[in-house]
Amino acid sequence: MALKKKSIFQETNIVKRMKDRNRPVRALMNGVATIRNQITNKNNETEPTIVEYIPKEERESKKAYENRLLRTYVTPYLKNAVTTATGQIFKNPIQIRPENEALPEQVNDLIKNVDMEGTDLNEFCMKATEESLAYGMSIAYVDYANPSKSDNRGEQMQSGARPYVKLVTYYDLLGYSFDQYGRITMLRFLEEAILEDEEYGVETAQRVKVVTPTGYKIYDQDEKGEDYLVEQGKIQRFVDGKLIKDYVPAVVLYGRKLGTLNAASVFEDLAYINLQHTQVNSDLSWSAHFYLIPFLFTIMGEDGDTEEFSKNFSLLASNINVTLPKDSDIKWVETNGKAQEAGQSLLNSIEEKIDISKMDSTVSVTSGAKETATGRALQADSSSAKLKLHAEAIESFAKSIIEMMASFTIYKLPSFDVLANKEFNAKFNDSVFKTTTDMVSNNQLTLKTMLSEAQRRGDISDDIDIDKEVEELMKTGKKEDEPDIITQDNNIELEEEEYDELEQQITVL
């Protein structure tokens, strides 16, 4: 039996399983828009949509089902959890701290515009963090723009060549290989190419990029669906003068790692509860369409024609005058609301599960009166610990990006650290501030340390130069117990003992 020819656009079964697992998460993150697109047949068939999780009843017509979908709303519990967790980590920007010497100016310029689209490293890491929390991981691939197409470094620099970073999301990934140390040796992913046409304008096309440690290839498909090579080139990166040949220029930020380039959403449990909430809410919204408006029930006698009566009867008339056939009757019928109350009770119990799921996740949630002080403390500690793990991963992720970008250049990096916010519950409040200022006054803590800690916690702007501020304070500051300097102009007579005592104080100071 002949094996079916594979396409370069085809994803591996491992990647497909990961994407299928994340499909509910993707559908919820896409939100309500995909419902409208599904109804109007404008959506991509492979793009997950919430419609997949709103079942069509056996005897429900296509039109009735579409009407029910149009009344369906996705409450964004999952999306809000992802953005809230990201916001807590990035409430203070990540900081780059060289140990002895500053980073080269050219490297700082790269950091301020990592993707050649005006995105700085902090903003790029925020996007990567959202992806990693929602889907389990995100990949930063460092590419190299080389207008000269030359292998000569001098010619490359003259043409304005520079490295830049691309965010490869889990749904862009098609395949990969890695060595025994877990280093990525091949990466295959979808990328969007911009095709310029002077007559019709700019268009985009999806292509596949295959990256190895020392080269890359770009593929497209023709009208018959056959793959063909569009472009290929070398990848030249150096560390301490040695060409890197054993891993590709990519770094992975994991939210919930299952294996190398295999991950699941940090909020997977919350996603399934959010789906159940959406399903029940959809049913309630649809039934509300009927129970909010009373039904007109007609009993027709033997001489009556139900079809003719319905055709001529209008509820929109301001005055309704109708003659009923013999033995006929007409009544308004209203529901007692018990079924809807039961449905709302079910919805409320699901929302309680959502609160519990959030408490078990990285996001701190207040549950109201049912929560105890001890519970809040435990919850805060648990949430803070998980967020700190993400923050530490982001520090390593950002540092690797800088190092990989520098490996494409001639500039040598000094030793440096990347610091992300890891203070999620501690605040520099009045009592803490008083304690630290007392310690400064009693020479138990330096003023620089106190101000640096306040800056680290976000109470003082990063733009303020602490060293300069301390220097100015030392020049102009005056201790409360510092005595006035006595001069002859003061013309104050002192007793000999008082003078000796004052002289001793001045000597001590």
N, C-alpha and C positions, 0 to 999 in steps of 0.2 A: 504493500500500500504506500503510495507516494505521499510524502508530507506536504501539507499546504504551504505555499511560499509565504514567508512572513514579510510584513511591511515595516519599514523603519519607523512608521507612525504608530505601530502597535505597542501597547503597554505589556509588560510582563505580568504573569499571573499573580506574583507577589504584590506588585503595585496595584493591580486591579482589585485584589482582596482588601487592601488598605483603603482604596477609594470607596469601595462598596460599604465598608464599615463606617466611613465618614459621610456617607450620602445623606442620612437624616440631618446631620449637623450643617452640611452645605445647604440643604433645602431651607432650614430654619434661618440661616444667615442671609440667604437670598430674600427671604420674607415674602410679602404679599405680591410684589411685582411679578414673580414667576407664575402666580395664579392667573393673573390677567393675560400674561403671554401664552400660557397653556391654552386658555380658552380661544384666543385669537390665532393660535397655531404659529406664533412668532418665536417661540423659544427653541433653543438648541436641544435636540432630543437627548443628548448625553448629559445635559446640565440638570442636576437634581432640582426638583420642584416640590413644594408642599402638597400639590395635588396628588402625588403618589401615596400620601398618607391620609387622604380624606376618601374613605371607601364609598363607592357607588352602590346603592342598595339594589337588590335584585329586580324589583319592579319599578325602579325609578327611571324616568325617561331621560334622554340626553339633555333636553332643554331644562328639565327640573333640576338635574344635577349641576348644570352650569349656573343656574340661578342661585343654587345653594352655595356654590363656590364663590360667587360674586359677593355673598354676604359673609364670607369667612375672613376672619382677621387673625393674624399671628401676633400674639402678645410677645414682645421681644425679650423674654427673660434671658435666653441664652446670649443673645447679642449684647445685652446690657451687662451681663456678667463678664464677658470678654473685655468690653471697653472699660468697665470699672476696674478690673484687675490691672489692665495695662496702664490706666490713668494713675493708679496708686504707685506703680513702679516708676513712672515717668513724671511724677509731680515735681521732681527736680531733675534737670537734664543730666545725662551721664557726663562725667568729667574725665579728662585725660590728664594724668599727672606724671610728667617726666621726673626721673629721680635726680639726675645731676645736670644735664643739659637739655635745652629745649628741642622739640622736634624740628626737623628742617622745615623752612617756610613753605617749600613746595609740597611737602606731605600735609601740612596744615591746610593748604589750598585744596588738596584732594578731599580732605575730611569735610570741608565746608560744602562740597558739591560731589558727593560720592557717586551719583548715578548720571552725571552730565545733564541733569534736568533740574538742577537747583536744590536738590534734597540733601540736607546735611546728615551726618552720621547718626545723630540723635533721632531725627525723624524717621530715618530708614530703619533703625532698630525698633522704633515704636510699631511700624507696620509689620516687621518680622515677628515681634512679640504677639501681636493680635493673631497672626496666622498660626503661630506655634501653640497658643492657648486654645484656639478654636479647633484646629485640625491635628495638633500633636507635634508639628514641626514646621520649619521653614528653612530654606536654603539660600545662602548668599553666594552667588557665583561671581568671581572677579574676572571680568573680561578686559580686553585691551584694544582700545581704538588706535589704529595705526594707519593714518591716511597715506603714508609713503609706501606701504606694502613692502618695505625693505627690512632685512634682517639686521642691518647696521644700526647700532644704538644712536650714533650721532645723527644719522639721517632721520631716524624716528623722532628724536627730540626736536629737530628743526621743523618737522612737519606738524608739530603739536600733538604727537602721540601721548596717550596717557591711559592708565588703568581706570576702570569704573566698575561699579557693583550692580548686579541685577538680582532682583528677588525672584527666586524660583519657588513657586508655591507647590503644595503637595499634588494639586490637580494638573500642574504642568509636567510633573515627573512621568517619564515613560519607562526608564530602566536604569540600572546601575550595576557596578561591580565594586568589590572592595577586597583588600588583602587581609592577611591573618591578624594584622594589628588594627583592623577596622578603618583604615584609611581608604578613601574613595579613589579608585583607579580608573573608573569610567563613569560618566554621567550623561544620560540621554534625556532631553526634555524639549517641550514645545516652547517656541518663542515667536513673538509677533514681529514680522518684518514690515517695514514701511516701503511701499512701492509708489514712486512718484511718476505721475503722468501729466505732462504739460497740458494736454487737451482735456482730460476728464478729471484731473485733480488727484490728490493723494488717496491711496487705498492701503489696506492692511491685509496681510496674508499670514497664515500659520505655517511655520516651518519647523523642522527638527534639527537641533544642534546636538552633535555627539562630541564629547570632550574627553581627551585623555591627558595624562600629565604633560605631554610635549606637543600636542596638536589638537586640531578641531576639524570637523566637517559639518556642513550645513546641507540639508536635503529638502526638496520640495516634491510635489506630485503633479503629474501632467493630467490632462483631461480624462485619460483612460484609467487613472488611479495608480500609475506606475511611478515608483520612486526614482528620482534622479538627483545627482550631486550638483549643488549650486556653487559651493565655495569650499575651499579647504586652506589650512595654513598652520604655521608653527606656533607653539606657545613657549616663550623663553622667560623663565623666572630664575632668579639667582638668590642664594643665601650664602653670605661670606664667600662670594666669588664662584660658588659651585652651582651648576645647572640642576634644577629640581626635576627629577625623573620618576619619582615614586608615588605622587598623589596629585590630584587635580586641584586647581585653585578654587576650592569651594569649602564653606564651613556651614555646619548644620546647627540650628538653634532648636533644641527639643523642648516641648512642653510636657509630653508624656511618652517616653521612649519605650518601644517594644523590642527594638533591635536596630542594627545599622540601617538608616533610612527607612525605618518602619515605625510608625507611631499612631497613636489614637488621641482623640480629643481629651483635654483636661476635664471638660464639662460633658462627657459622654452621657452620664446618668441624667444630668439636668436636661440634655437634649431630648431624651426619650420621654421624660415627664412633660416637657414643653410640647412635644408632639401630642401626647394624650390630652393636654389642656386645650390645644388647638382643635382636636377632633370633637371633644365635648362642647366646646364653645361654638363650633360650627353648627352642631346639631341644635343647640339652644337658640342660636340666632335665627336658624331656619324655622324652628317651631314657633318662635316669637312672632314671626311674620303672620302666623295664623291666629295665635291666641290673643294678640293685641287688638285684633279686629273681630267683632262678633260675626257669626255666620247667619245668613238669612235662610231659614228652613221652610220649605213649602210642602204642604200636603195637598195633593190634587185629587179632586173628586173624579167620578167616572167620566164626566163630560169634559174634563180638562186636558189640555195639551201642554205637557211640561216643557217641551222644546220650544214651542211658540211663545209660552209665557216668559221663559228665560231670555229669549231674543228681544222682546219688547220692554222688559223691565230694566230700569236703570237706577242704580244707587246714587248716581251723581245729580239726580234731579232735586231741586230745592223743596218741591212739594210732590209727594208721591200719592197719586190717586189711582187705585187699581180695583178693578171689578173681578172678583174671584168666581170661578164656576161653582156650581152647587156642591155642597159637602167638602169644600176646599178650605184651607187655613194657611196662614203665614205667620212665622214667629222668628224672633231673634234668639239665637242660641249662643251662650258664652261658656267658656271653659271655667272650671273651678280653680285652675292654676296649680293643682296638686302635683301634676307631672312636672311642671316647670320648677316648682319648689324643690322637688327631688333632684332635678337636673342641676339646679343652682347649688344645692348641698354637695353634690358630687364635685362640682367645679371648685367649691371652697376647699374640699379635702385635698384636691390635687394641688391647689395653691399652697396649702400647708406643706405638702411633700416638696414643693419647689423651694420653700424657705429652708427646709432641712437639708436639701441637696446643696443649696448655696452655702449653708453653714459648713458643710463638709468639704466644700471646694476652697478656692483661694480667696473668695470674696467674703468680707465681713458683712453680715446682714443682721439687722435688728428685727426681732420677731414680736415685739410688743410686750404685753403684760405677762405672757406665759414664760418669759425669759427671766432667769434669776441672775443676780450679780455674779455668782460663781460661774454660771453658764456663759455669761458674756466674757468673763476673763479667760476661760478655757478656749472659747471660740476665737477670741482676739489672738491668743498665743498660737493656736493652730493655723489661723489664716496668715499671721505674720510670718511663721516659720516657712510656709509654702511659698509665700511671696518672696522671701529672702532667697530661697533656692532658685527661683526664676531670675531674680536680680543678679545673683552670682553667675548664672549661665549667660546672662546678657553681657556681663563684664568680659567673660572669656570670648564670647561671640564677637563683640566690638573690637577687642584687641586683635583677634585673628584676622579680621577684615583689614585693619590698618597694616598689619604685618604682610598680608598677601598683596595688598596694593603696593606697598613699598618694594616687594620682591620683583615687581615689573620695572622698577626705576633704578637709577644709579645712586640713590640716596640711602645712607646707612642710618638705621634707627638707633637712638640711644635707649637705655632701659626706661620703661615707663609702665604705669598701671592705668587701668580704666576702672572708674568707680561709679556704680549705680546706686540709686537711693535704696537703702535697706532699713530705713526708719519708718515703720508704718503705724505704730501706735504711740511711740514716745513723742512728746511735744515739749518745746522749750517754754513751759508755762511760767507763771509768776513765782511759784515756790522753787522751781528748779533754777530760775534766773537768780533769785535771792541767795540760794545756797551757793551757786557758783561765784557770784560777786563777793560773797563773804569769804569764800576760799581765796579769791584774788587779793582781797584786803589783808588777809592773814598770811599772805605769802605761801599758801598751800597749792596754789594754781597760778600759772602765768596768764596775763591778760591775753596774750596771743592764742594760747590754747583755748580759752573760753570763747573768743571771737571765732576761731577756726571751727569749733564744735557747733556754734550757732549757725555758721555759714553752711556746714555740712548738713545740718538738719533743715536747711531752707529758710531759716529766720532772717538771714542776712544774704543779700544778693551776691551771686557769684562774680558780678562785675566789680565788686569792692575789693581792693588790694589790702589784705589784712596787715601785711608787713608795713605798708605805707601808713596805714591808720595808726598802728601801734607806735610807729616812729613819731608821728605828729602828736599823739597823746603824751608821749614822754617829753616832748619839747614844751608843750603848753600846759600839761596837766599839773595839778597842785593838790597834795594830800590835805585832808581836812585838819590833821593835827600838825601841819607844818607851820611853825611860828613865823611871824612877820620879821623881816630883817631890820635890825636896829641900826640906825645911822646917827651921825652927829647932828644932822638937820632935824631929827625928831625932838631934840632938846628935852629928853625925858631923863630925870634923875632916878637912878636905881640904887637901892641899898647894895652894899658890897656882897652880901650873901645871895641876893636875888640875881646879881650880875654873874656870880660864879655858877649858879644853877643854870642860867640861860646859856652860858658859854659851854657847859657840859652837854646840854641838849643839842646845840648846834654841832658840836664835835661828833656826837653819836650819829646825827643825820648825815 
